[in-house]
Amino acid sequence: MVVEILGRPLQIKGSIPPERLQLVARMVDEDLRELQLAFPASPLADLAILVALNLACEFLESKEGYQQLQSDIEKRSRQLIKKLEAHGSSSPPGP
C-alpha cells in the first residue's frame, strides 16, 4: 500500500487494515506539517523524532487511562459481588 507523508509516497507493507494505515499516515503527516510550520528551520529528521515522541506520549497516556479504567471496573465489580452475596445470604429463599 502506498501512503503519502509530506508529499512523499511511501510503500508500506503490514498486517494493518488499509483504512487504519491511511489514518495513521494522515496523523503523522498532519503532525509533521504542524511542526514544520512551528519550526521551519529544523531538519526533517528532528521533526520526525518529535512526532514519534509525541505519539508515544499519547499512547502511554491512553494505555495508562485504559489500565486505570480496567482497575476501576474490577474494583467496582468486586464490590457489587460482595453486596450481592451479602444480600443473597440475608434474604429468604424465593418461590
PDB file of N, CA, C and O in Angstrom:
ATOM      1  N   MET A   1       0.847  -1.170   0.000  1.00  0.00           N
ATOM      2  CA  MET A   1       0.000   0.000   0.000  1.00  0.00           C
ATOM      3  C   MET A   1       0.895   1.236   0.000  1.00  0.00           C
ATOM      4  O   MET A   1       1.964   1.248   0.609  1.00  0.00           O
ATOM      5  N   VAL A   2       0.444   2.251  -0.682  1.00  0.00           N
ATOM      6  CA  VAL A   2       1.201   3.500  -0.756  1.00  0.00           C
ATOM      7  C   VAL A   2       0.469   4.558   0.066  1.00  0.00           C
ATOM      8  O   VAL A   2      -0.729   4.781  -0.109  1.00  0.00           O
ATOM      9  N   VAL A   3       1.214   5.207   0.969  1.00  0.00           N
ATOM     10  CA  VAL A   3       0.687   6.338   1.729  1.00  0.00           C
ATOM     11  C   VAL A   3       1.560   7.541   1.387  1.00  0.00           C
ATOM     12  O   VAL A   3       2.675   7.399   0.885  1.00  0.00           O
ATOM     13  N   GLU A   4       1.031   8.715   1.667  1.00  0.00           N
ATOM     14  CA  GLU A   4       1.784   9.920   1.361  1.00  0.00           C
ATOM     15  C   GLU A   4       1.996  10.729   2.635  1.00  0.00           C
ATOM     16  O   GLU A   4       1.051  11.048   3.355  1.00  0.00           O
ATOM     17  N   ILE A   5       3.255  11.050   2.893  1.00  0.00           N
ATOM     18  CA  ILE A   5       3.605  11.880   4.047  1.00  0.00           C
ATOM     19  C   ILE A   5       4.507  13.003   3.552  1.00  0.00           C
ATOM     20  O   ILE A   5       5.561  12.761   2.963  1.00  0.00           O
ATOM     21  N   LEU A   6       4.077  14.224   3.800  1.00  0.00           N
ATOM     22  CA  LEU A   6       4.783  15.425   3.331  1.00  0.00           C
ATOM     23  C   LEU A   6       5.011  15.385   1.824  1.00  0.00           C
ATOM     24  O   LEU A   6       6.060  15.792   1.324  1.00  0.00           O
ATOM     25  N   GLY A   7       3.998  14.883   1.114  1.00  0.00           N
ATOM     26  CA  GLY A   7       4.085  14.843  -0.335  1.00  0.00           C
ATOM     27  C   GLY A   7       4.932  13.718  -0.895  1.00  0.00           C
ATOM     28  O   GLY A   7       5.071  13.594  -2.112  1.00  0.00           O
ATOM     29  N   ARG A   8       5.502  12.894  -0.022  1.00  0.00           N
ATOM     30  CA  ARG A   8       6.349  11.782  -0.469  1.00  0.00           C
ATOM     31  C   ARG A   8       5.565  10.487  -0.398  1.00  0.00           C
ATOM     32  O   ARG A   8       5.070  10.131   0.672  1.00  0.00           O
ATOM     33  N   PRO A   9       5.437   9.774  -1.507  1.00  0.00           N
ATOM     34  CA  PRO A   9       4.770   8.478  -1.457  1.00  0.00           C
ATOM     35  C   PRO A   9       5.670   7.442  -0.779  1.00  0.00           C
ATOM     36  O   PRO A   9       6.865   7.355  -1.062  1.00  0.00           O
ATOM     37  N   LEU A  10       5.077   6.673   0.107  1.00  0.00           N
ATOM     38  CA  LEU A  10       5.822   5.635   0.812  1.00  0.00           C
ATOM     39  C   LEU A  10       5.101   4.306   0.646  1.00  0.00           C
ATOM     40  O   LEU A  10       3.910   4.193   0.934  1.00  0.00           O
ATOM     41  N   GLN A  11       5.829   3.309   0.181  1.00  0.00           N
ATOM     42  CA  GLN A  11       5.272   1.959   0.045  1.00  0.00           C
ATOM     43  C   GLN A  11       5.410   1.270   1.402  1.00  0.00           C
ATOM     44  O   GLN A  11       6.514   1.111   1.923  1.00  0.00           O
ATOM     45  N   ILE A  12       4.266   0.864   1.966  1.00  0.00           N
ATOM     46  CA  ILE A  12       4.277   0.240   3.283  1.00  0.00           C
ATOM     47  C   ILE A  12       3.551  -1.084   3.210  1.00  0.00           C
ATOM     48  O   ILE A  12       2.466  -1.181   2.636  1.00  0.00           O
ATOM     49  N   LYS A  13       4.159  -2.107   3.797  1.00  0.00           N
ATOM     50  CA  LYS A  13       3.532  -3.428   3.881  1.00  0.00           C
ATOM     51  C   LYS A  13       3.305  -3.738   5.344  1.00  0.00           C
ATOM     52  O   LYS A  13       4.138  -3.417   6.192  1.00  0.00           O
ATOM     53  N   GLY A  14       2.187  -4.357   5.640  1.00  0.00           N
ATOM     54  CA  GLY A  14       1.914  -4.715   7.020  1.00  0.00           C
ATOM     55  C   GLY A  14       0.587  -5.434   7.141  1.00  0.00           C
ATOM     56  O   GLY A  14      -0.140  -5.617   6.165  1.00  0.00           O
ATOM     57  N   SER A  15       0.298  -5.829   8.346  1.00  0.00           N
ATOM     58  CA  SER A  15      -0.940  -6.566   8.607  1.00  0.00           C
ATOM     59  C   SER A  15      -2.072  -5.629   9.035  1.00  0.00           C
ATOM     60  O   SER A  15      -3.173  -6.088   9.338  1.00  0.00           O
ATOM     61  N   ILE A  16      -1.812  -4.337   9.063  1.00  0.00           N
ATOM     62  CA  ILE A  16      -2.820  -3.360   9.461  1.00  0.00           C
ATOM     63  C   ILE A  16      -3.808  -3.183   8.304  1.00  0.00           C
ATOM     64  O   ILE A  16      -3.394  -3.121   7.146  1.00  0.00           O
ATOM     65  N   PRO A  17      -5.101  -3.102   8.601  1.00  0.00           N
ATOM     66  CA  PRO A  17      -6.071  -2.829   7.530  1.00  0.00           C
ATOM     67  C   PRO A  17      -5.727  -1.513   6.822  1.00  0.00           C
ATOM     68  O   PRO A  17      -5.275  -0.566   7.466  1.00  0.00           O
ATOM     69  N   PRO A  18      -5.935  -1.449   5.511  1.00  0.00           N
ATOM     70  CA  PRO A  18      -5.556  -0.244   4.741  1.00  0.00           C
ATOM     71  C   PRO A  18      -6.163   1.050   5.282  1.00  0.00           C
ATOM     72  O   PRO A  18      -5.502   2.089   5.285  1.00  0.00           O
ATOM     73  N   GLU A  19      -7.418   0.995   5.741  1.00  0.00           N
ATOM     74  CA  GLU A  19      -8.054   2.206   6.256  1.00  0.00           C
ATOM     75  C   GLU A  19      -7.319   2.709   7.490  1.00  0.00           C
ATOM     76  O   GLU A  19      -7.129   3.914   7.659  1.00  0.00           O
ATOM     77  N   ARG A  20      -6.909   1.791   8.347  1.00  0.00           N
ATOM     78  CA  ARG A  20      -6.179   2.157   9.565  1.00  0.00           C
ATOM     79  C   ARG A  20      -4.820   2.735   9.203  1.00  0.00           C
ATOM     80  O   ARG A  20      -4.391   3.730   9.787  1.00  0.00           O
ATOM     81  N   LEU A  21      -4.148   2.120   8.252  1.00  0.00           N
ATOM     82  CA  LEU A  21      -2.833   2.594   7.827  1.00  0.00           C
ATOM     83  C   LEU A  21      -2.930   3.999   7.239  1.00  0.00           C
ATOM     84  O   LEU A  21      -2.070   4.838   7.506  1.00  0.00           O
ATOM     85  N   GLN A  22      -3.958   4.265   6.447  1.00  0.00           N
ATOM     86  CA  GLN A  22      -4.161   5.607   5.901  1.00  0.00           C
ATOM     87  C   GLN A  22      -4.389   6.617   7.020  1.00  0.00           C
ATOM     88  O   GLN A  22      -3.854   7.725   6.984  1.00  0.00           O
ATOM     89  N   LEU A  23      -5.187   6.228   8.015  1.00  0.00           N
ATOM     90  CA  LEU A  23      -5.451   7.116   9.147  1.00  0.00           C
ATOM     91  C   LEU A  23      -4.165   7.445   9.899  1.00  0.00           C
ATOM     92  O   LEU A  23      -3.919   8.604  10.233  1.00  0.00           O
ATOM     93  N   VAL A  24      -3.354   6.438  10.162  1.00  0.00           N
ATOM     94  CA  VAL A  24      -2.089   6.650  10.868  1.00  0.00           C
ATOM     95  C   VAL A  24      -1.172   7.557  10.045  1.00  0.00           C
ATOM     96  O   VAL A  24      -0.550   8.472  10.584  1.00  0.00           O
ATOM     97  N   ALA A  25      -1.092   7.299   8.744  1.00  0.00           N
ATOM     98  CA  ALA A  25      -0.245   8.125   7.874  1.00  0.00           C
ATOM     99  C   ALA A  25      -0.724   9.573   7.876  1.00  0.00           C
ATOM    100  O   ALA A  25       0.089  10.497   7.895  1.00  0.00           O
ATOM    101  N   ARG A  26      -2.052   9.776   7.855  1.00  0.00           N
ATOM    102  CA  ARG A  26      -2.594  11.143   7.903  1.00  0.00           C
ATOM    103  C   ARG A  26      -2.220  11.830   9.207  1.00  0.00           C
ATOM    104  O   ARG A  26      -1.872  13.010   9.213  1.00  0.00           O
ATOM    105  N   MET A  27      -2.292  11.089  10.319  1.00  0.00           N
ATOM    106  CA  MET A  27      -1.932  11.673  11.619  1.00  0.00           C
ATOM    107  C   MET A  27      -0.466  12.111  11.621  1.00  0.00           C
ATOM    108  O   MET A  27      -0.140  13.217  12.053  1.00  0.00           O
ATOM    109  N   VAL A  28       0.408  11.236  11.135  1.00  0.00           N
ATOM    110  CA  VAL A  28       1.838  11.559  11.100  1.00  0.00           C
ATOM    111  C   VAL A  28       2.078  12.759  10.187  1.00  0.00           C
ATOM    112  O   VAL A  28       2.832  13.668  10.531  1.00  0.00           O
ATOM    113  N   ASP A  29       1.429  12.755   9.020  1.00  0.00           N
ATOM    114  CA  ASP A  29       1.576  13.859   8.068  1.00  0.00           C
ATOM    115  C   ASP A  29       1.127  15.185   8.686  1.00  0.00           C
ATOM    116  O   ASP A  29       1.819  16.197   8.573  1.00  0.00           O
ATOM    117  N   GLU A  30      -0.034  15.168   9.340  1.00  0.00           N
ATOM    118  CA  GLU A  30      -0.541  16.396   9.971  1.00  0.00           C
ATOM    119  C   GLU A  30       0.391  16.883  11.068  1.00  0.00           C
ATOM    120  O   GLU A  30       0.668  18.079  11.166  1.00  0.00           O
ATOM    121  N   ASP A  31       0.879  15.957  11.898  1.00  0.00           N
ATOM    122  CA  ASP A  31       1.793  16.357  12.977  1.00  0.00           C
ATOM    123  C   ASP A  31       3.096  16.928  12.420  1.00  0.00           C
ATOM    124  O   ASP A  31       3.607  17.925  12.930  1.00  0.00           O
ATOM    125  N   LEU A  32       3.635  16.296  11.372  1.00  0.00           N
ATOM    126  CA  LEU A  32       4.868  16.803  10.765  1.00  0.00           C
ATOM    127  C   LEU A  32       4.654  18.187  10.158  1.00  0.00           C
ATOM    128  O   LEU A  32       5.495  19.072  10.313  1.00  0.00           O
ATOM    129  N   ARG A  33       3.539  18.372   9.475  1.00  0.00           N
ATOM    130  CA  ARG A  33       3.263  19.675   8.864  1.00  0.00           C
ATOM    131  C   ARG A  33       3.118  20.767   9.934  1.00  0.00           C
ATOM    132  O   ARG A  33       3.593  21.890   9.764  1.00  0.00           O
ATOM    133  N   GLU A  34       2.462  20.414  11.020  1.00  0.00           N
ATOM    134  CA  GLU A  34       2.296  21.375  12.121  1.00  0.00           C
ATOM    135  C   GLU A  34       3.654  21.778  12.701  1.00  0.00           C
ATOM    136  O   GLU A  34       3.899  22.956  12.962  1.00  0.00           O
ATOM    137  N   LEU A  35       4.527  20.798  12.899  1.00  0.00           N
ATOM    138  CA  LEU A  35       5.850  21.101  13.438  1.00  0.00           C
ATOM    139  C   LEU A  35       6.709  21.868  12.434  1.00  0.00           C
ATOM    140  O   LEU A  35       7.517  22.710  12.825  1.00  0.00           O
ATOM    141  N   GLN A  36       6.538  21.580  11.146  1.00  0.00           N
ATOM    142  CA  GLN A  36       7.291  22.325  10.129  1.00  0.00           C
ATOM    143  C   GLN A  36       6.920  23.804  10.158  1.00  0.00           C
ATOM    144  O   GLN A  36       7.774  24.670   9.968  1.00  0.00           O
ATOM    145  N   LEU A  37       5.645  24.084  10.395  1.00  0.00           N
ATOM    146  CA  LEU A  37       5.222  25.479  10.485  1.00  0.00           C
ATOM    147  C   LEU A  37       5.794  26.154  11.728  1.00  0.00           C
ATOM    148  O   LEU A  37       6.195  27.317  11.691  1.00  0.00           O
ATOM    149  N   ALA A  38       5.825  25.408  12.824  1.00  0.00           N
ATOM    150  CA  ALA A  38       6.317  25.974  14.082  1.00  0.00           C
ATOM    151  C   ALA A  38       7.838  26.118  14.091  1.00  0.00           C
ATOM    152  O   ALA A  38       8.381  27.054  14.679  1.00  0.00           O
ATOM    153  N   PHE A  39       8.520  25.172  13.427  1.00  0.00           N
ATOM    154  CA  PHE A  39       9.993  25.156  13.429  1.00  0.00           C
ATOM    155  C   PHE A  39      10.507  24.981  12.001  1.00  0.00           C
ATOM    156  O   PHE A  39      11.032  23.921  11.662  1.00  0.00           O
ATOM    157  N   PRO A  40      10.363  26.005  11.160  1.00  0.00           N
ATOM    158  CA  PRO A  40      10.708  25.859   9.741  1.00  0.00           C
ATOM    159  C   PRO A  40      12.186  25.576   9.464  1.00  0.00           C
ATOM    160  O   PRO A  40      12.516  25.016   8.418  1.00  0.00           O
ATOM    161  N   ALA A  41      13.062  25.945  10.364  1.00  0.00           N
ATOM    162  CA  ALA A  41      14.491  25.745  10.126  1.00  0.00           C
ATOM    163  C   ALA A  41      14.986  24.381  10.626  1.00  0.00           C
ATOM    164  O   ALA A  41      16.145  24.028  10.409  1.00  0.00           O
ATOM    165  N   SER A  42      14.125  23.625  11.286  1.00  0.00           N
ATOM    166  CA  SER A  42      14.547  22.344  11.852  1.00  0.00           C
ATOM    167  C   SER A  42      14.636  21.265  10.778  1.00  0.00           C
ATOM    168  O   SER A  42      13.808  21.210   9.869  1.00  0.00           O
ATOM    169  N   PRO A  43      15.641  20.415  10.893  1.00  0.00           N
ATOM    170  CA  PRO A  43      15.755  19.301   9.940  1.00  0.00           C
ATOM    171  C   PRO A  43      14.562  18.343  10.077  1.00  0.00           C
ATOM    172  O   PRO A  43      14.010  18.162  11.162  1.00  0.00           O
ATOM    173  N   LEU A  44      14.187  17.743   8.957  1.00  0.00           N
ATOM    174  CA  LEU A  44      13.058  16.829   8.934  1.00  0.00           C
ATOM    175  C   LEU A  44      13.253  15.670   9.914  1.00  0.00           C
ATOM    176  O   LEU A  44      12.295  15.225  10.547  1.00  0.00           O
ATOM    177  N   ALA A  45      14.470  15.189  10.038  1.00  0.00           N
ATOM    178  CA  ALA A  45      14.738  14.078  10.964  1.00  0.00           C
ATOM    179  C   ALA A  45      14.403  14.473  12.400  1.00  0.00           C
ATOM    180  O   ALA A  45      13.848  13.672  13.153  1.00  0.00           O
ATOM    181  N   ASP A  46      14.735  15.696  12.777  1.00  0.00           N
ATOM    182  CA  ASP A  46      14.420  16.164  14.131  1.00  0.00           C
ATOM    183  C   ASP A  46      12.911  16.251  14.337  1.00  0.00           C
ATOM    184  O   ASP A  46      12.393  15.883  15.392  1.00  0.00           O
ATOM    185  N   LEU A  47      12.215  16.742  13.315  1.00  0.00           N
ATOM    186  CA  LEU A  47      10.757  16.843  13.417  1.00  0.00           C
ATOM    187  C   LEU A  47      10.119  15.465  13.509  1.00  0.00           C
ATOM    188  O   LEU A  47       9.159  15.268  14.254  1.00  0.00           O
ATOM    189  N   ALA A  48      10.653  14.513  12.750  1.00  0.00           N
ATOM    190  CA  ALA A  48      10.127  13.147  12.793  1.00  0.00           C
ATOM    191  C   ALA A  48      10.316  12.539  14.187  1.00  0.00           C
ATOM    192  O   ALA A  48       9.449  11.818  14.680  1.00  0.00           O
ATOM    193  N   ILE A  49      11.443  12.836  14.809  1.00  0.00           N
ATOM    194  CA  ILE A  49      11.681  12.342  16.171  1.00  0.00           C
ATOM    195  C   ILE A  49      10.684  12.968  17.140  1.00  0.00           C
ATOM    196  O   ILE A  49      10.156  12.286  18.018  1.00  0.00           O
ATOM    197  N   LEU A  50      10.427  14.262  16.984  1.00  0.00           N
ATOM    198  CA  LEU A  50       9.445  14.931  17.850  1.00  0.00           C
ATOM    199  C   LEU A  50       8.052  14.325  17.668  1.00  0.00           C
ATOM    200  O   LEU A  50       7.331  14.125  18.645  1.00  0.00           O
ATOM    201  N   VAL A  51       7.675  14.036  16.431  1.00  0.00           N
ATOM    202  CA  VAL A  51       6.378  13.407  16.173  1.00  0.00           C
ATOM    203  C   VAL A  51       6.328  12.042  16.842  1.00  0.00           C
ATOM    204  O   VAL A  51       5.331  11.695  17.475  1.00  0.00           O
ATOM    205  N   ALA A  52       7.393  11.269  16.705  1.00  0.00           N
ATOM    206  CA  ALA A  52       7.433   9.945  17.330  1.00  0.00           C
ATOM    207  C   ALA A  52       7.305  10.054  18.846  1.00  0.00           C
ATOM    208  O   ALA A  52       6.580   9.278  19.468  1.00  0.00           O
ATOM    209  N   LEU A  53       8.006  11.013  19.439  1.00  0.00           N
ATOM    210  CA  LEU A  53       7.924  11.204  20.889  1.00  0.00           C
ATOM    211  C   LEU A  53       6.520  11.625  21.318  1.00  0.00           C
ATOM    212  O   LEU A  53       6.000  11.135  22.321  1.00  0.00           O
ATOM    213  N   ASN A  54       5.909  12.532  20.561  1.00  0.00           N
ATOM    214  CA  ASN A  54       4.548  12.974  20.889  1.00  0.00           C
ATOM    215  C   ASN A  54       3.549  11.825  20.794  1.00  0.00           C
ATOM    216  O   ASN A  54       2.706  11.657  21.675  1.00  0.00           O
ATOM    217  N   LEU A  55       3.645  11.031  19.724  1.00  0.00           N
ATOM    218  CA  LEU A  55       2.730   9.899  19.560  1.00  0.00           C
ATOM    219  C   LEU A  55       2.948   8.849  20.641  1.00  0.00           C
ATOM    220  O   LEU A  55       1.990   8.259  21.140  1.00  0.00           O
ATOM    221  N   ALA A  56       4.209   8.615  21.002  1.00  0.00           N
ATOM    222  CA  ALA A  56       4.497   7.648  22.069  1.00  0.00           C
ATOM    223  C   ALA A  56       3.930   8.136  23.398  1.00  0.00           C
ATOM    224  O   ALA A  56       3.410   7.343  24.183  1.00  0.00           O
ATOM    225  N   CYS A  57       4.031   9.436  23.649  1.00  0.00           N
ATOM    226  CA  CYS A  57       3.488  10.016  24.880  1.00  0.00           C
ATOM    227  C   CYS A  57       1.965   9.862  24.904  1.00  0.00           C
ATOM    228  O   CYS A  57       1.399   9.481  25.928  1.00  0.00           O
ATOM    229  N   GLU A  58       1.302  10.153  23.788  1.00  0.00           N
ATOM    230  CA  GLU A  58      -0.146   9.986  23.701  1.00  0.00           C
ATOM    231  C   GLU A  58      -0.539   8.526  23.913  1.00  0.00           C
ATOM    232  O   GLU A  58      -1.528   8.234  24.586  1.00  0.00           O
ATOM    233  N   PHE A  59       0.235   7.620  23.339  1.00  0.00           N
ATOM    234  CA  PHE A  59      -0.029   6.193  23.502  1.00  0.00           C
ATOM    235  C   PHE A  59       0.072   5.786  24.969  1.00  0.00           C
ATOM    236  O   PHE A  59      -0.801   5.088  25.484  1.00  0.00           O
ATOM    237  N   LEU A  60       1.128   6.219  25.636  1.00  0.00           N
ATOM    238  CA  LEU A  60       1.298   5.861  27.048  1.00  0.00           C
ATOM    239  C   LEU A  60       0.175   6.433  27.909  1.00  0.00           C
ATOM    240  O   LEU A  60      -0.311   5.765  28.821  1.00  0.00           O
ATOM    241  N   GLU A  61      -0.236   7.659  27.625  1.00  0.00           N
ATOM    242  CA  GLU A  61      -1.340   8.256  28.382  1.00  0.00           C
ATOM    243  C   GLU A  61      -2.630   7.455  28.171  1.00  0.00           C
ATOM    244  O   GLU A  61      -3.377   7.217  29.120  1.00  0.00           O
ATOM    245  N   SER A  62      -2.885   7.046  26.943  1.00  0.00           N
ATOM    246  CA  SER A  62      -4.073   6.241  26.653  1.00  0.00           C
ATOM    247  C   SER A  62      -3.988   4.886  27.337  1.00  0.00           C
ATOM    248  O   SER A  62      -4.972   4.398  27.893  1.00  0.00           O
ATOM    249  N   LYS A  63      -2.820   4.290  27.294  1.00  0.00           N
ATOM    250  CA  LYS A  63      -2.627   2.977  27.919  1.00  0.00           C
ATOM    251  C   LYS A  63      -2.827   3.065  29.430  1.00  0.00           C
ATOM    252  O   LYS A  63      -3.473   2.205  30.028  1.00  0.00           O
ATOM    253  N   GLU A  64      -2.270   4.107  30.041  1.00  0.00           N
ATOM    254  CA  GLU A  64      -2.438   4.284  31.484  1.00  0.00           C
ATOM    255  C   GLU A  64      -3.901   4.532  31.834  1.00  0.00           C
ATOM    256  O   GLU A  64      -4.402   4.015  32.832  1.00  0.00           O
ATOM    257  N   GLY A  65      -4.585   5.327  31.008  1.00  0.00           N
ATOM    258  CA  GLY A  65      -6.004   5.578  31.235  1.00  0.00           C
ATOM    259  C   GLY A  65      -6.823   4.303  31.121  1.00  0.00           C
ATOM    260  O   GLY A  65      -7.740   4.076  31.910  1.00  0.00           O
ATOM    261  N   TYR A  66      -6.495   3.474  30.145  1.00  0.00           N
ATOM    262  CA  TYR A  66      -7.179   2.196  29.967  1.00  0.00           C
ATOM    263  C   TYR A  66      -6.937   1.289  31.173  1.00  0.00           C
ATOM    264  O   TYR A  66      -7.864   0.662  31.685  1.00  0.00           O
ATOM    265  N   GLN A  67      -5.693   1.227  31.616  1.00  0.00           N
ATOM    266  CA  GLN A  67      -5.368   0.379  32.764  1.00  0.00           C
ATOM    267  C   GLN A  67      -6.090   0.859  34.017  1.00  0.00           C
ATOM    268  O   GLN A  67      -6.557   0.044  34.813  1.00  0.00           O
ATOM    269  N   GLN A  68      -6.186   2.167  34.197  1.00  0.00           N
ATOM    270  CA  GLN A  68      -6.895   2.711  35.353  1.00  0.00           C
ATOM    271  C   GLN A  68      -8.373   2.385  35.271  1.00  0.00           C
ATOM    272  O   GLN A  68      -8.986   2.006  36.269  1.00  0.00           O
ATOM    273  N   LEU A  69      -8.947   2.529  34.093  1.00  0.00           N
ATOM    274  CA  LEU A  69     -10.357   2.195  33.896  1.00  0.00           C
ATOM    275  C   LEU A  69     -10.606   0.719  34.162  1.00  0.00           C
ATOM    276  O   LEU A  69     -11.589   0.359  34.809  1.00  0.00           O
ATOM    277  N   GLN A  70      -9.734  -0.120  33.674  1.00  0.00           N
ATOM    278  CA  GLN A  70      -9.856  -1.563  33.899  1.00  0.00           C
ATOM    279  C   GLN A  70      -9.770  -1.880  35.396  1.00  0.00           C
ATOM    280  O   GLN A  70     -10.529  -2.709  35.897  1.00  0.00           O
ATOM    281  N   SER A  71      -8.869  -1.236  36.094  1.00  0.00           N
ATOM    282  CA  SER A  71      -8.720  -1.433  37.530  1.00  0.00           C
ATOM    283  C   SER A  71      -9.979  -0.978  38.272  1.00  0.00           C
ATOM    284  O   SER A  71     -10.446  -1.656  39.187  1.00  0.00           O
ATOM    285  N   ASP A  72     -10.526   0.179  37.870  1.00  0.00           N
ATOM    286  CA  ASP A  72     -11.757   0.689  38.491  1.00  0.00           C
ATOM    287  C   ASP A  72     -12.924  -0.277  38.275  1.00  0.00           C
ATOM    288  O   ASP A  72     -13.705  -0.529  39.192  1.00  0.00           O
ATOM    289  N   ILE A  73     -13.036  -0.809  37.070  1.00  0.00           N
ATOM    290  CA  ILE A  73     -14.120  -1.751  36.767  1.00  0.00           C
ATOM    291  C   ILE A  73     -13.984  -3.007  37.617  1.00  0.00           C
ATOM    292  O   ILE A  73     -14.972  -3.499  38.163  1.00  0.00           O
ATOM    293  N   GLU A  74     -12.768  -3.526  37.732  1.00  0.00           N
ATOM    294  CA  GLU A  74     -12.547  -4.725  38.545  1.00  0.00           C
ATOM    295  C   GLU A  74     -12.891  -4.454  40.011  1.00  0.00           C
ATOM    296  O   GLU A  74     -13.518  -5.289  40.663  1.00  0.00           O
ATOM    297  N   LYS A  75     -12.489  -3.307  40.524  1.00  0.00           N
ATOM    298  CA  LYS A  75     -12.769  -2.947  41.918  1.00  0.00           C
ATOM    299  C   LYS A  75     -14.273  -2.841  42.147  1.00  0.00           C
ATOM    300  O   LYS A  75     -14.797  -3.385  43.119  1.00  0.00           O
ATOM    301  N   ARG A  76     -14.965  -2.139  41.251  1.00  0.00           N
ATOM    302  CA  ARG A  76     -16.414  -1.975  41.406  1.00  0.00           C
ATOM    303  C   ARG A  76     -17.138  -3.312  41.260  1.00  0.00           C
ATOM    304  O   ARG A  76     -18.130  -3.566  41.943  1.00  0.00           O
ATOM    305  N   SER A  77     -16.643  -4.149  40.381  1.00  0.00           N
ATOM    306  CA  SER A  77     -17.252  -5.472  40.202  1.00  0.00           C
ATOM    307  C   SER A  77     -17.140  -6.291  41.488  1.00  0.00           C
ATOM    308  O   SER A  77     -18.100  -6.940  41.904  1.00  0.00           O
ATOM    309  N   ARG A  78     -15.963  -6.255  42.111  1.00  0.00           N
ATOM    310  CA  ARG A  78     -15.783  -6.983  43.379  1.00  0.00           C
ATOM    311  C   ARG A  78     -16.725  -6.444  44.453  1.00  0.00           C
ATOM    312  O   ARG A  78     -17.305  -7.209  45.223  1.00  0.00           O
ATOM    313  N   GLN A  79     -16.872  -5.112  44.498  1.00  0.00           N
ATOM    314  CA  GLN A  79     -17.776  -4.508  45.483  1.00  0.00           C
ATOM    315  C   GLN A  79     -19.220  -4.942  45.241  1.00  0.00           C
ATOM    316  O   GLN A  79     -19.939  -5.265  46.186  1.00  0.00           O
ATOM    317  N   LEU A  80     -19.641  -4.950  43.992  1.00  0.00           N
ATOM    318  CA  LEU A  80     -21.003  -5.373  43.672  1.00  0.00           C
ATOM    319  C   LEU A  80     -21.235  -6.837  43.995  1.00  0.00           C
ATOM    320  O   LEU A  80     -22.296  -7.206  44.498  1.00  0.00           O
ATOM    321  N   ILE A  81     -20.250  -7.668  43.710  1.00  0.00           N
ATOM    322  CA  ILE A  81     -20.371  -9.098  44.022  1.00  0.00           C
ATOM    323  C   ILE A  81     -20.517  -9.301  45.521  1.00  0.00           C
ATOM    324  O   ILE A  81     -21.330 -10.113  45.963  1.00  0.00           O
ATOM    325  N   LYS A  82     -19.730  -8.564  46.312  1.00  0.00           N
ATOM    326  CA  LYS A  82     -19.840  -8.669  47.770  1.00  0.00           C
ATOM    327  C   LYS A  82     -21.229  -8.253  48.240  1.00  0.00           C
ATOM    328  O   LYS A  82     -21.815  -8.910  49.101  1.00  0.00           O
ATOM    329  N   LYS A  83     -21.762  -7.158  47.675  1.00  0.00           N
ATOM    330  CA  LYS A  83     -23.098  -6.699  48.061  1.00  0.00           C
ATOM    331  C   LYS A  83     -24.153  -7.726  47.676  1.00  0.00           C
ATOM    332  O   LYS A  83     -25.072  -7.994  48.450  1.00  0.00           O
ATOM    333  N   LEU A  84     -24.026  -8.296  46.494  1.00  0.00           N
ATOM    334  CA  LEU A  84     -24.982  -9.309  46.059  1.00  0.00           C
ATOM    335  C   LEU A  84     -24.914 -10.553  46.937  1.00  0.00           C
ATOM    336  O   LEU A  84     -25.941 -11.128  47.299  1.00  0.00           O
ATOM    337  N   GLU A  85     -23.708 -10.954  47.269  1.00  0.00           N
ATOM    338  CA  GLU A  85     -23.543 -12.126  48.132  1.00  0.00           C
ATOM    339  C   GLU A  85     -24.117 -11.852  49.521  1.00  0.00           C
ATOM    340  O   GLU A  85     -24.773 -12.717  50.101  1.00  0.00           O
ATOM    341  N   ALA A  86     -23.876 -10.664  50.052  1.00  0.00           N
ATOM    342  CA  ALA A  86     -24.394 -10.312  51.381  1.00  0.00           C
ATOM    343  C   ALA A  86     -25.916 -10.251  51.339  1.00  0.00           C
ATOM    344  O   ALA A  86     -26.577 -10.717  52.267  1.00  0.00           O
ATOM    345  N   HIS A  87     -26.465  -9.698  50.305  1.00  0.00           N
ATOM    346  CA  HIS A  87     -27.923  -9.591  50.157  1.00  0.00           C
ATOM    347  C   HIS A  87     -28.540 -10.987  49.972  1.00  0.00           C
ATOM    348  O   HIS A  87     -29.592 -11.296  50.531  1.00  0.00           O
ATOM    349  N   GLY A  88     -27.874 -11.799  49.193  1.00  0.00           N
ATOM    350  CA  GLY A  88     -28.382 -13.147  48.933  1.00  0.00           C
ATOM    351  C   GLY A  88     -28.429 -14.020  50.167  1.00  0.00           C
ATOM    352  O   GLY A  88     -29.334 -14.843  50.302  1.00  0.00           O
ATOM    353  N   SER A  89     -27.489 -13.866  51.059  1.00  0.00           N
ATOM    354  CA  SER A  89     -27.463 -14.728  52.256  1.00  0.00           C
ATOM    355  C   SER A  89     -28.414 -14.235  53.334  1.00  0.00           C
ATOM    356  O   SER A  89     -28.743 -14.989  54.250  1.00  0.00           O
ATOM    357  N   SER A  90     -28.872 -12.966  53.246  1.00  0.00           N
ATOM    358  CA  SER A  90     -29.751 -12.451  54.291  1.00  0.00           C
ATOM    359  C   SER A  90     -31.227 -12.483  53.896  1.00  0.00           C
ATOM    360  O   SER A  90     -32.097 -12.262  54.739  1.00  0.00           O
ATOM    361  N   SER A  91     -31.511 -12.753  52.641  1.00  0.00           N
ATOM    362  CA  SER A  91     -32.926 -12.767  52.223  1.00  0.00           C
ATOM    363  C   SER A  91     -33.451 -14.199  52.191  1.00  0.00           C
ATOM    364  O   SER A  91     -32.705 -15.142  51.926  1.00  0.00           O
ATOM    365  N   PRO A  92     -34.724 -14.344  52.459  1.00  0.00           N
ATOM    366  CA  PRO A  92     -35.324 -15.694  52.449  1.00  0.00           C
ATOM    367  C   PRO A  92     -35.324 -16.272  51.052  1.00  0.00           C
ATOM    368  O   PRO A  92     -35.310 -15.529  50.071  1.00  0.00           O
ATOM    369  N   PRO A  93     -35.341 -17.582  50.952  1.00  0.00           N
ATOM    370  CA  PRO A  93     -35.370 -18.211  49.632  1.00  0.00           C
ATOM    371  C   PRO A  93     -36.652 -17.845  48.896  1.00  0.00           C
ATOM    372  O   PRO A  93     -37.703 -17.653  49.508  1.00  0.00           O
ATOM    373  N   GLY A  94     -36.551 -17.754  47.599  1.00  0.00           N
ATOM    374  CA  GLY A  94     -37.680 -17.398  46.749  1.00  0.00           C
ATOM    375  C   GLY A  94     -38.604 -18.583  46.518  1.00  0.00           C
ATOM    376  O   GLY A  94     -38.385 -19.662  47.070  1.00  0.00           O
ATOM    377  N   PRO A  95     -39.646 -18.385  45.699  1.00  0.00           N
ATOM    378  CA  PRO A  95     -40.634 -19.458  45.448  1.00  0.00           C
ATOM    379  C   PRO A  95     -40.077 -20.627  44.713  1.00  0.00           C
ATOM    380  O   PRO A  95     -40.798 -21.587  44.442  1.00  0.00           O
TER     381      PRO A  95
END
